[in-house]
Amino acid sequence: MRVFGHEPVEITADWGLRDLKPGMAYTLCNSLQCRECGLLFLDYRFTEFQMAALYRGYRDAEYTRQRDRYEPGYASRAALDYRGRHVYLAAVEAWLAPWLPERPSVLDVGGGSGVNSLFLGRSKLLHVHDISGTETVAGAEQVDSSVIARTKYDLVACCQVLEHLPFPLDLIEQMLPAIGAETLVYLEVPVEALVRDRAPNLARLKRHWHEHVNFFTEDSIRRLCRRAGLEIIQHQVMPVDLGALSGEIMGFLARRLP
């Protein structure tokens, strides 16, 4: 509804249609999978205008009301799972800490309000760059590309964002001006259940697309980084407890190729 301006509609007998059968009509798409890296995705690639419409005020009161209409129970889950700081971030910070100064300068790309930005309250500075326009929490500052271009960062993070994007390579390439020779990059994506189970012919099994438009494999992230001129120096898979959305995430630590 936010992207295309239409919503599911019920076709009933009183429409008087000859050929269309009664039932619910939904937006159709095709599921696709890369034969080389295993990335599972769909054929809709939203424009910048559509992305801005979709994520404007992400998870604010208006967004939550709208989404709860189509996805009953979302509001209660959002209150429990999304508005506080995720516990698992402490483990990610501990994993990254040996590579960083005690108080690193951090840029969080797609970090929303910053409530789940890495090293919140423990960083020298924490900049957030996000399309949602969400007000940032104390300790985080929303910045534009001009500020990013003149700031030196120890860590550039992009956590649970790439799965939402129509062109994830574009975002990583946009991050490159903030990535110096000594800057570390942390990329994080969910391990989707369908990919984790390694079932064959995933495109045939994926019949319903919901918010995430890319399901990544480890190989797909590695290839994505190489195309952007980054090398992965470590990666890990770890369990996360996000209440209703518990599962696993893949984290990748990278830097610029020499």
Secondary structure, DSSP 4 states (H G I P E B T S, - for coil): -TTTS---EEE-GGG--SSSPSEEE-----EEE-TTT--EEES----HHHHHHHHTTTTSHHHHHHHHHHSTTHHHHHHHHTSSPPTTHHHHHHHHGGGS-SS-EEEEET-TTSTT-TTTTTSSEEEEE-SS-PPPPTT-EE--HHHHHT---SEEEEES-GGG-S-HHHHHHHHGGG--TT-EEEEEEEE-HHHHTT-S-HHHH-----S--EE--HHHHHHHHHHTTEEEEEEEEEEE--GGG-EEEEEEEEEE--
